[in-house]
Amino acid sequence: MIKSVTDKLGGTIRPGMVVRLRRRLWRVDELTGGVMTATPIDDFASRPQQFLVDMEAPEPGALSAPRIDRVGDLALQNLFLQAVRLDALHGSAPFVSIQRTAVIPVEYQLVPLVMALRQSRVRLLLADTTGLGKTVEAGLILAELLARARARSVLILTPANLREQWQQQMRDLFYLDFEIFSSNTRRRLERSIPPGADPWGYYDRLIVSIDYAKDTRVRHEILKRDWDLVVVDEAHNTARPHSKTSQSSRGESSSATISRMGRKSEMERYELVSQLAEKKAKHLLLLTATPHNGYTDSYCSLLKMLSPSLVEEVRGEIRPQRQAAVHHVCQRTRKDVQKWFEDAGQVFPFPKREDPADTEVPVDLHAEYLKLLRQLDESLEYIVNQAEHSGRGQVAEWFRLHLHRRALSSPEALRRSLDSRLRRLEVRRPSDNEATDEQPENEEALLSSLNDRATGDTDSEDDQDRFADTAMLSVDKRAQLREFSTILTGLKKITAAKDYKLKALRERVLPELLNKADDRTPGRVIVFTRFKDTLEYMAREMRAEPFEVITLYGDLSEGERERRLDQFAASSKAVLLATDVISEGLNLQSLSCMVVHYDVPYNPNRIEQRTGRVDRFGQRAPVVYVRTVFCKDTSDEDVMQLLVRKLDQMRRDLGFAPPLTVSEETVLRVLTRRRKRRKSQDVMTLAMDFEPETDIEEIYDINALNRMRSEGFYGQADVQVSDVTERLRAMHHKFGTPEQIKRFIIEGLRTYQCSVQEKKNGTLSIQINNPRLRVARVGDVIPTAVLDPADKALHPDAVVLDVGHPLVRRLNAVLREDALREEEDTGARTAAYRVSGQRGIVLLGYGLLRATSATQPPTLLEEVVTLGIEESRDGVRILTPEELLEAQQRTPSAAKVLRDDAVEDFKHLISQPLWGTALDSARSLTLDRLKTYRTTLRDELAKSGEVEASWLDGFEDIEVVGFDLYCLTLLLPEAR
């Protein structure tokens, strides 16, 4: 395809060349069929444009040589050269995108990126435990593939509650704009495109809820397009359900029907992602902290999505093909990362946790409230007994657990549940007392509510709770009205003063935590509750406390959510009351190091997810403080014993928190069984232990745990810390060190009349006075800015100015536009200065070599070229690479350079035959280095056996397509 285009153009136009078109110079980025994609040389802020070569007349072009009839400005030249280094498509740079993001990753976070760059089709399972930064790792790979033109279209599949977080992180950390495609945004997106266009084909970067995507119609639309990269977050939700003997649906119980429905939903997710992986996704990233659910067949279904070669069948049993899979799985615990830092001689940048025994806060319920809960249980016992006659006893037990859970959260949550139920009962007809009107779909919401999981694209946990409140309505309407009305009347007497759980939070937990605040430990506490009703109740009762109370829940818009988080971050003493809307996806380590679990979840991994918001990389506090509040002698204590404590012990023993290895129904069955065992003692007394080890063994299958460990890849990787460190060093050599880039930003802004003032706290205040630097969403003033993303933790309200920030990208573009403008020389391309102690005259040249490799499609490569000659009493000679580096580091003296002297020296040295020799030698040396780098890399890739042979064809076959001399610099002795 490339050949046909170039033949038509006389064999003169190739990717990487500079062409003249429409009275401008363009760099040819790509030639496909009859379409040329090119970027204007004199307006680097522009996006690449496409041209039909049959309609245009591109001609080979060349950048004019630097003018030597004038002496420019050394400071401006240094800025221009740094801009060139940052923008060039370095063909031998190990990474080309990191400097253009707001991320400063540590070495261990670059391991997946190194693994990705070894693969032609990037297929990785990123399975680090919670808090290590899987989103950052995926974002780095995504940005690198885009920067290297190996990907353009990107689809991110995620749980519905994480869509906005992915969009925000891609925008804030990687400066990549993504559209969220959902049932709510679809019309807006369709209105924004040409009539008749397909939105799935029009938008190149989309974020979609996995449950919206699996809808039959939407799945068909998604699968019509070929995607360059698909990212699947919480990928364990897309694994194939464990194969087991299926029950016939005929005559099955309601609980079995609900289980079957949940299995159907899981299969739909699996089928969507497996179809994408097999036929429609070139690159695939699967992200999950819990890839193994205890069942080998489910786990292997994820590996098979990456490549069928990663699994094998032995004696009818499927298992991982470890030798192949190790190249595609990055799975590390915090202990693995700690060893990484120790081996590198670095400080482990993670906080410590307290002893688990110090984190529990048991609470005795008020006697009146406990009595009321006994009355509730007696009423629910009647419903359970009646339901058992119709084969729905298990669902009735779930309903009992649901109401008890609401009651243990707060009296207000129970009151609202019963009030909602009574309203529904009062509008039902007498004939509605039959069980036939109950829908399994509604009871699925009950199961989801108990197990803290979302069921669809739009339903929130609050919606699920409302559905669950009205389960089992068909059982004896009159009895329910009578019993629940009596309990509601009793609830009116349970004031906040009698809510001993809330009292413990206000008088014990919060004062203790807030008193720990110091310079490294912010006085901000996050209190998680499962129920919005409880959140609103707590917020109302805590209005008079001597700290700021902020609420966060699912109904808030993204903008309002961000505003409230900013409010929390700006407060010196505050409590954030939050539902589980922020238990996943949000990184809050810069805001707080204190978490309170006000409600005990039936899914213990939810506790890990909540705590993981602050107990993660980047946490400045030395200790993360966690408190779990639970009601003694209630089902809370069962959950603590069976689930929470056991999971914490396994996390410490294994280095990771494993998922539950049994079905949700099994957990609820064990909880129900324990309640029944105690019934002869006391309906609400749970202090007695009844075969706890047996119950724990039923929930945590030791064989499943052993499979997780033996079939996992914890700590196993073929990428060494020294390899990553060397790549970072090479990257800084190509693009500039962090300190050089900080200088570039400050000096560049000041060069273009911007005011940059340093504050006492080390932050910057910036006034953008030059209209050419003003960009959308930045404004004219940045009141607080930092240049190091790590300083964001100290100054949460600060804007991070880095290479990828829109203002800095605009600065970079303007610098290059001005320097390369043909009609006006701004003085950036020539400079001269004197050096104390120097004897001869040195002429340095800086250029850009453009080349392509003969891969399919061709790969555009660029390299900055440096050369120089020196004339002394001994004659003229070419400087060695070591001498070039030393010459560039010489400090200019205060002695002035006369223009006429400099111009004469420029002309004299350029006319020397050795200058032309130096140019040819520098180009040849750069090309040889590029070929050597590519050949070495090709051999490494071929040796790994993980690369398709066709992808390596032409990898090191490099052809130079252009060279431009950008700058000339004259170094003169102080006296001649």
N, C-alpha and C positions, 0 to 999 in steps of 0.2 A: 504493500500500500504506500509506504514511504517512497519506494523507488519510482512508482508511477508519477508521483507529484514532482519529485526532483527532476525526472526525465523531461517532464513537460516544461519545467522552468530552465531547461538547458543544463541541468546538473549543477547549478550554481547556488541554490538555496538549500540549506540544511538546518536542522535544529541547532541552536546555539549561535548561529551567525547573527550579525547585525545587518539589517536591511533598511533601505530607505523607501518609505511609502507614505503618500499623502503629505509630503514635505516634512516628514519627521523620521527619526531613527528609531528602529524597533529591534528588540531581541526576539528571535524566533524561538518559541518555547516548544512547539509541537507542530508536526505536519501529519495530518490524517486524511487520506483521500484527497479531496480537493479543498480542504479547509486548513488554513494556517492560523495557529494561535500565537500571538505575539504580545510583548509588553513594551510600552514606549520608554525609550532610554531617557528622555527629557521630562518625564512626568511619572516618577516611580510610585506615586500615590494612586495611579490609575490601576484598575483591574486589567488583567489580560483580556485582549479582544480577539475576535475571530474574523477572518477574511476569506472570502471565496477567491481562490487564486485565479479562476477563470475570469473574474470581474476586475481584478486588481493587477498592478504591474510592479511587484516588489523587485528591487534591484539590490545587489550587494552594496552595503554601505560600510562606512568606517568612521570611527570617532576621530575628530581632528587631533593632531598632536598638541601637547601643551605649548603655549606661547612662551618664547624665551626672550621676547623684547621687553619684558617687564618682570619685576620681582613681586611675587605675591606675599601672602601672609602665612607664616608657619603654623600658627594656632588654627587657622581655618583649614589648612591642608591636613593637619592631624585629625581634625574632626571629620573631614571628608573621607580620609583613608579608613577611619574607624567605621564610618557608615558603610563603606564598600565591604569591609570584612564582615560586618553583621548581615549584609544582604546577599552576599555571594552564595551560590549553590556549591559549596566546597565539595569537590569530588572525593577528597581523602579525609574528610572530617567524619569521626565516628558517629556524632550526633549533629543534626542541623536545626533542630527545633527548640531545644531546651532554652537557649538564650532568648527565644521569642515568646516565652511563657512567663507567667507570674510564679512559677514553681522553682524552688531551689532544692532539688531532690538530693537525698543522701545516697550513698553508693548502693545500699541494698534495694532501694526503690528503682534503680536503673537495671537490675538484673533482668526483669521481664523485657525491657527494651532491647537489651543485648541479645536475649533469646529470640526476639521477634526479628531483628535485623539479620539473623542467620537463616531465616526461612523465606522462601519465595512466596508461598501462601502462608501468611501468618495465622497460625492456629494455636491458641494458648488457653489454658485453664489457669486463671489467676485465683489461687485458693489460700492466700495468706489469711491468718486469723484476724478477727476484728481489731481495728485500730492501727494496722500497719500501712494503710493507704492504697487499697486496691483501685480506687477511683483515680488517684494520681497516676498510678502505674498504667492504667488503661488510657488515661488522657495523654500521657507521654507517647505511648505507641501510636495513638490516633493522630496526634499532631505531627509525629515524625513521618508517618505514611503520607499525610497530606503534603507536608513540606517537600518530600521526595517525589511527589506526583505519582505515588503508588496507589493512591486512593483519592476519590472525589466524593462519591456518594456514601453516606454513613447513616445507618439505622441503629438507634439505641432502644432496646426493649427493656423495660423496667417495671416493677410494681407501680401502681398508679400513684401511691403516696410519695414516690421518689422522683417523679417527672420534673417537677420544678427545681429540685435540688441538682439534678443532672444538668438542667439548662443553666442554672446559676453558676455551677462550677465550671462548665465548659466556657461560659462567658467570662467569668472573673479570673480563672486560673490560666486558661488557654486562649482567650480572646477569640473564641469560635462561637458564632451564633447558630443556635438550633431552634427549630420550630417544634412546638408540642402539637402532635396530631391526635385529636380526641373527638369524641362525639360533640363536645362543647365548642371546639375550635374549628371544626371541619368547615362550616359555612364561611367563617372569616377567611380561612386560607383559600378556599375555592373562589371567593370574590376577588382575591388579590392576584389571580393569574389570568392569562388570556382565555377567552371563551373557548370551551371545548378541550382545554388542556387537562391533563391528568395530574392532580396534585402530588401523587406519589412519584411521578416522574419529573415534576417541575422543581420540587424542593430537594436539594442535595443532602441536607442534614436534618434528620427528623428524630424526635423522641416520642415513643409510643408506649402506652401501657400494654403489658403482655396480655392482659385479659381483654382489652379492646382489640388487640391484634389477632387474637385467636377466634374472634367472631367469624363465621363462615364467609360473609361478604368481604370483610376487611382483609382476612387472610388471603383471599383470592386476589385482591388488589395489590397487596404487598408482594405476593409471589410472582406478579407479572413483571416486576422489575429485577434486573441484576444489580446487586449491591456490592460495592467495593469492600465495605467493612460493615459487619454486624457485631454489635456489642450487646451482650445479654447480662443484665445485673440480676443478682439473686438467682443464679442459674440453676440452683438445686430445685427450684420450683418447676423447671422444664425437663427434669429427668423423667425417663419412662417409669411409671409406677411399677413396683415390685410384682413380678409374675407369681400368681398363686392360683389355686383351684377356685374357680368362680362359682358362686352360688347361683342357682336359678332365681330369677326375679319373681317367679311365680310363688305367691304365698310368703314372700320374705317380709320381715318386720320393717317398721318405719325406719329404724336405725340402720338396717342393712340397705334400704333404699337410699337414704341420705349418703351412706358410705359409697354406694355405687355412683351417685351423682357427683360426689367429690372426685372419685376416680375418673369419671368422664371428663371433668374439667382439667385434671392433670394430664390426661391423654391428649386433649386438645392443645395444651401448651407444648407438650413434647412433640406432637406431630408438626406443629408450626415451625419450631426451631430446627427440628431434624430436616425438614424439607428445605428450609433456608440454607442450612449447613451443607446439605448434599448438592443442591443445584443452583442456589441463587446468591451465595455469599462467597466472595473471593477470600477475604480475610475474616476470621471469627475470633472474638474474645469472649470467654465465659467467665463471669465473676461470681464467686461465692466463697464464704468462709466455711461452709459446711457441704462440701461436694459429695461426701459419702454419708448416706443415711442408714448404713448398717447392712444394706442389701447390695451384693456385688453386681447384680444385673442392672439395677438402677444407676449405680455409679458408673458402670461401663457404658451405659447409654450416653453419658456426657462425653466420655473419652471418644466414643465412636463418632460423635458429631464433629470432633476435631479431625479425625481420620479413622477409617475402618481398620487401618493397620495397627492401631494402638490397642486393640483387644484381640484375644485369641480364644478358641474353644478347645478345651482339654477334657476328654471323656464326657462330652455333653455339657460341661459347665463352662460358662463364659468367665474370663478373668482378664485383668490388664496385661498387656504386653510391655513389661516394665522397661526393657532396653530401649524400646522406641518411644514410650510415653514420657520418659524422663526429660526429653527435649521439648515437651509440650506442656508440662505442668510446673508451675511455680507455687509451692506450698510450704509456708514457713510459719512457725510459732514465734511467740515473743522470745522464747529461750533460744531459738535458732538465730534470731536477729541479734540478741545479746552476745552470743558467741562471735558473730560476724564483727561486731564492734570491738570486742576484746582482741580478736585476731589482728584487727587493724590498728590496735593501740589507741582507740578512741573512747570517749565517754559515752556510756549508754544513755540515749536521750529520752528515756521513758520514765514515768513516775512509778512510785511504789504503791502497793495497796496495803491497808491495815490487815491485821489478823481477822479472819472471818467472824470469830467470836465477838469482836468489838463492834461489829456492824449491825447486829440484830437489836431491835427495839421491841420487846414484847409488851403488850398492853392488855390490862384487865378491863373488860367492858363494864359499864355501869350496870348495877343489878336490875334496874327497871328496863333497860334496853335488852339485857340478856333474857329477861322474862318475856319480853315482846317477841324476841326471836324464837323462843320455844313455842310460843303461840303460832307464829308463822309456820314453823316446821310441822306442827300438828295439822294445820290447814292443808299444807302441801302433801302430807301423808295421805290424806283423803283423796286428793287428785291422783296421786301415784297409784293407789289401790284401784280406783275406778279405771284408770288408763290401762292397767295390766289386763283387765278383762278384754280389751280390744287389741291386745298385742302391742301396745304402745307405751309400756311401762318404762322402757329405757329412755325414751324421749321425755317422759314426765320426770324422770330422775335428773335429766339434764336441766330441765326447767327449774327444778328445786335448787340445783347447784347455782344456776344463774341468779335467782333471787337472793340466795344466801350471799353470793359474792357481792351483789349490789348492796346488800344490807351491811356487810362488813366494810365496804368502802366508806359509806356514810349514811346516816339516817335519811338525808335528803335524797340520795340516789334511790333508796328503797321507796321513799314516799312517792317519787315521780314515777317509778315503775308501777306501783300499785294504782296510782291515780290514772295512768295511761290504760292499765288493764280494765279498771272499772268503767271507764268511758266506753271502751270497746264492748264490754259485756252489756252495758245498758242499752246499746243500739241494736243488739242482736235479737232476732226473732226467736220465739220458743222452739220452732222447728230446727233452729241452728244447733240444738244440743246433740246432733249426731256428729260422729267423728269423720264422716266422709268429706266434710268441707275443709279439712286441714290439708294444706299443700306441703309436700316434702321440701319444696323450694324455700318456704318460710322457715321450716325447721332446720334447714341447712344454715340459715342465718343464726339460729340458736347455737349450733355446734361451732360456727365460726366465732361467735361472740365469746364463748367459753374458752376457746383456744387462741384468742387474740390474733386472728388473721383476717385479712380482707378477702372478699369473695368476688369482687368485680371491678369494673373500670371506674364507677362513680360512687358506689355505696361506701360510706364512711363507717367506722366502728360505731359511731353514735347511731347511724341508721340501723345497723345490725342489732344494737341493743333494743331499739324500739320494736323491731320485728320480734325479737326474743321475748320482750315483755308480754306479747300477745299470743305466745304459743299455748297450745292446750286449752283454747277457749271453749271447746266443745264439751268439756267435762262439767256437768251439773252447774249450769249458769246460776241458779238461785243460791246454791251453797257458796259459790265463789263470791257472789255479791255480798252475802251476809258476813262471811269470814273476813274478807279483805277490807270491808268497810270498818269492821271493828278494829282491825290492826291499824288502819289509817287514823282512826280516832286516837288510838294510843300513841301513835307517832307524834301527834301534836304536843305531847307532854315531854318529848325528848328534845330539850333545848340544846344549844351548843355547849352549855355548861355541863350537861350530862354526857356529852360526846368525849369520852376519855381518850379516844384515839387522836382527835384534833387537839385536845389539851396537851397530850404528850408531844405532839409536833411543835406546838407553840411554846411550851414551857421547858421542854427538855432538848429536843433535837435541834431546832433552829438556833437557839442561843448558844449551844455547845459548838455548832459548826461555824457560826458567824464570829465567834471569839477566836477562831483559829486564823483569821485573816492577818496577813502581814504583807511585806513587800512582794513576795513571790506567790502568795496565796490570796487570790481575790475574795472579797467578802460577798460572794454571789452564790446562791444555792439554787439548784434545779430540783423541783419536787414533781415527780411523775405520779399521775393518777390515771387509772384506766378509763375513768368516766368523766365526761364533761359536766354532768350534774354535780359530781363531787367537787370538781374544780371551781365551778361558779359558787358553790356553797362555801368552800374554803376562802375564796377571794372576798366574799361578802363578810365573813366573820373575822377576817384578818386586816380589815381596813385601818384599824387604829394602831397597828403594830409599828414599832420604830424603824421600819425599813420599807423600801418600796416593794409593792406587790404587782407583778406583771403576769398576765395570762396569755397562753398560747394554745390554740386548739384548731381542729381541722377546718372549721367553717370560714376561717379568715382568708382573705385574698393574699396572694404572694407578697404584694406591696405592704400590706398591713403586718404580715408576719415579719418581714424584714425590719419594718419600723419598730416593732416591739422588741426584736432581738437587739437592735441598735440601742434602744432605750435601756435594756438590761445591761448591755456592755458598757454604757456610759455611767452607770450607777456605781457608787462606792459600796453600797450595802443594799442588796435586793434579793428577793425570792421570786423565781420564775415558776409559776404553776403551769404545768404542761401535760397534755394528754400524750398518748404514744404517737401522735402525728410527727414528733421530732425524735422518736426513738431510733429511727433509721435514717441514714443519708446525711444528716447534718453533722458538721464538725464544729463542736462547741468548746474545744480545748483552750481556745484563747479567751473564753468568757468565764469559765468556771472550772473548779476541780472538786465540786461537792454535789453529790446526787443522793436524793432521798426517794426510795421506792415506797410510796404511801399505800399502794395496793400490791398484793402479792399475785403475780400472774400465774395462770395455770400452765403456761408455756415458759419454762425457766430460761429459755434462750432469749426471751424478751428482756430479762434482767441484764444479760450480757450486752444486748444491743443498747439498752438505755445507758448503762455504765460506759459503754464504748464510745459514747458521744464526747466524753471528756478524758477517758483513760486511753489515750492514743498518742501517736507521734506528734510532737509539737507542744505538748503540755509542759508549761514552765514550772508549775508547782512540783515540789519534790514528792508529794504524797497526794493521791486521790482518795477522798473521803466518801464512803458509801454507807448509807443507813437504810435498813429494810424494816419497816414498821409492820407488825402483824398482831392480830388479836389472839390472845391465848385461849385455849380450850374451844377453838372453833376450827372450821375447815382450813383457815389460814395455817394453823400449826401442822396439819397434815401435809399441805403443799410445801411448807418449809422443810419438813423431814424427808418427804419422799422425793422432792424435786430440787429445791433450791440448794440445800446443803450438799446433797449428793453431787449436783452439777459443779458446785464450787470446788469440791474435793477432786473431782475428775479433772477440772481445769488446771489445778495445781499439780496433779500427778502426771497428766498427759501433756500439758503445755497448751492445750486447746480445749474449748468447751464443745463437746460433741452434741449433735442434735438428738432428740428423742428417737430411740430405735424401735418404737412401737407406734401404733396408730393413736390418733387423738382419742378415739373411742375407748381404747384400752386404759388410758390415763383416767378418763372419767369413770370407767367401770371400777377401777381400783379405789378411787375416791368414794364412790357410792358404796362399795363393799365395806369400806372402813366405817362409814356412817351406820350401816346396818348392824355391824358387829357391836357397836356401842349402844345401840338402841335400848338394850335391856338395862344398861347402866344409867344413861342420861342422854336424852336426845341431842343436847348441844355439847356434851362433855367429850372432848377429844384428847384429853391429857393422857389417857391410857393408851399404851402401845399394843396393837394386835398384830403379831407376826410382821413387824416392819421390814425385816430383811427379805421375807418372801415377797412382800409388795414391791420393794425396791428392785428385786431381781426380775419381777414381771415387767417393770417399766424400763429397766436398763439391762438389756440382753448382753451378757458378757461375751458371747460369741460374736455378736454384731460389733461390739467395741474392739475386739481383737481384729476383726476384718478391717475396720477403719484404720487401725495402726499398721497392719501388715500390707494393706493394699494402697495406702497413702504414700505421699512422696515428701514427708516432712523432713526438711533439712537437706534434701537431695537436690543438687544442681550441678551442672557442668560449667558454671560460670564462677570464677574465682574473684575475690575482692581485689586482688592486684590487677586483674584484667579491667575491671570497672574503673579503678583509680587511674590507670594509664589512659583509658579512653577519655576521662574527664580532663586530664592534663593536656591531651592532644586537642580536645575541643577548645580549651582556654587559649591554647597557642594559636588556633585558627581564628577565633572570634574576639579574643581579648579576655583578660582576667576580669573578675567582678569589680575590682577597683578601677580598672581602665574604663569599664562601661559606666560606672558611677560618674567618673570625671567627664566622660563624653556627654552624659545627660545634662549635668549642671552647666558645663561650659557651652554646650550647644544652645541651651535655652537662653543663656545670657548673651550669646553672640547675636541672637535674634530678638534682642531688646526685651526679653522677659525678666521680670524681677524674681530672683531666687534668694529668699532670706532664711537663714538658719535660726531656729528658735532655741531657747535655753534647754529644752528637753531633747534636742537632737533632731527634731523633725524639721521639715522645710515648709515655708509658705511661698506659693508661686502665683504670680500675676502674669497672665498671658497677654502681652501688649501687642504682639504682632498678629494681624488678622490671618496671615497665611498659616499660622499654627493652630488656629481654632478649629476644633473638631466637635462633632455631635456628641452629646452626653458627657462632655468634659466641662464646658463653660469657660469663662474668662479667669476664674480664680479657683485655685486648689488651696484651701486654707491650711490643710495639714497633709503632708506627703512624706513618705519614706522611700528609700531606694533599695532597701533590703527586705524581702518578704518576711524574713524572720522577725523584723522589728514591728510587724503588724500586731503581734501578740502583746507588745507593750503599748501600742497606740491603736486600739481597735477602730477608731474613727478615721484613721489615716488612709490615704490613697497610696497604693504601691505603684511607684513609677519604675517600670522595668522596660526592657527592649520591646516587649510585646504590647505595652500600653499604647492606646491610640495616639496620645500626644507624642510619645517618643517615636512611634512609627512615622508620624507626620513630620517630625523634626528630621528624621533620617531621610525621608523622601525629599524634603525641601533642600537639605544640604547637598544631595546628589544632583537635584535639578539645577541648582545654581552653579555648581562646579562644572557641569557638563553642558551648560547652555552655550550653543555655538555662537550666537550673535553677541554675547556679552561675557567677557572674562572677569569672573569675580575674584580671581587671585588665589583660588584654592589649589591650582594645579602646578604652581611653581613657588619655591621658597628658597631663601638663602640666609645663612647665619654663620657667625664666627664661633670657633671653638678654641678655648684656651689650651695651649700645649700642642695643638695640631700642627704638623709640619707641611704636609702636602695639601692639595685641593682634591676634594672627594665629590663625585657626582653620583647621586642615588636615583634610581628609577623605580617606579611602582606601576605594575600593569595587571591586567586581568586576562588570563588565558581561558578560552572557551573551547570545549571539546565535547564529543559524544562517544558513547560506547555503542557497539553494534548489537545491543540487546534488542529484543522485540517487546514493546516499542523501544526506540533509542532512548538512552538516558543522558540528560544534559548535565555536564560536569563543568565546574568553574574552579579556578585556583588563582589566588593572588600571587603575583610574581614580583620578587625583589631582586635588583641587580645594582652593580656599582663599579666604578673605576676610580683609581687614584693616580694623580700626577704629582710626582715629587722630583727631587734632583736625580733620582735613579731612573726616571722615565715614567711611562704610563703602564699600569698593570690592572688586571681584573681582581676585584676583591673576592675572597673566599666566603662561603656562607657564614662562617664564624665571624669574619671581619665585618660582614654586612650587619649582623646582629649587634656587634659592638658599636659600629658607627651610628646606628639608629638610636642607641642609648646615650650618646654624647650630649652633654648639657650645653645649650647655647650660652655664650658670654654676652656681656652688655655692650661689646664693641659693635659699632654700626657697620652696615654693609651699604656701600654706595651702589646705586642702580647701575650705572654705566660699567663699573667693575664687574658686577655680577653678570650682566648681559654678555660682556666680553668673555668671561670664563665659561658661561653656558655654551656659547657658540663654539669656543675653542675645544672644549671637551667632547661635545656631541660630534664634532667633525673628525675626531680621532677614529681610526679604523677599529681600534679595540672596543669602542663603544658599540659598534655594530656587532662585533664578535661577542661582546658581553650579552647583548640582547638575544642573539641566537643561542648562546650557551645557556642562559637562564631559562629560555623557553624549553630547550631540550631537556635540561635538568628537571624542570617541573614536570614535563611530560613523562620522563623516566620514573620519577617518584610516584606519579599517579598510576602508571602501569604496574609498578612494583607493588603498590598498595592494593590495587585491584586484583593482581595475580595472587598475592598472598591471601587476600580475602576469599577469592574463588577457591583456592586449595582448601582453606579451612571449611568452607561451606560444602565442598564436594566430599571432604573427609567425614563430615558429620553424618552424611547419608540422609539428611533431612530435607534436601533441596532437590526439586525436580531438575533433571539434567538439562532440559530445554531452557530453563530460566538462566542457566550459566552460559549458554551459547553467546559468544561475543562479549562476555562480561569484561575481559581485559583487552579487547580489541578496540583501541581508542584512536580517534582521529581528531586532530586539531582543526577547528573550524573558524577560529578567529583569535586575534590578540589586539588589545587596546592598551596603549601607554597612557596611564592616567596622570601621573605626577612626576615632576623632577625636583630634586632637592640638592642644593649646593652647600657643602660644608667647607668653610674657608678658615685658614689660620688667622690669629689675631693680628699678626704683623707679617708683611711680605717684603 
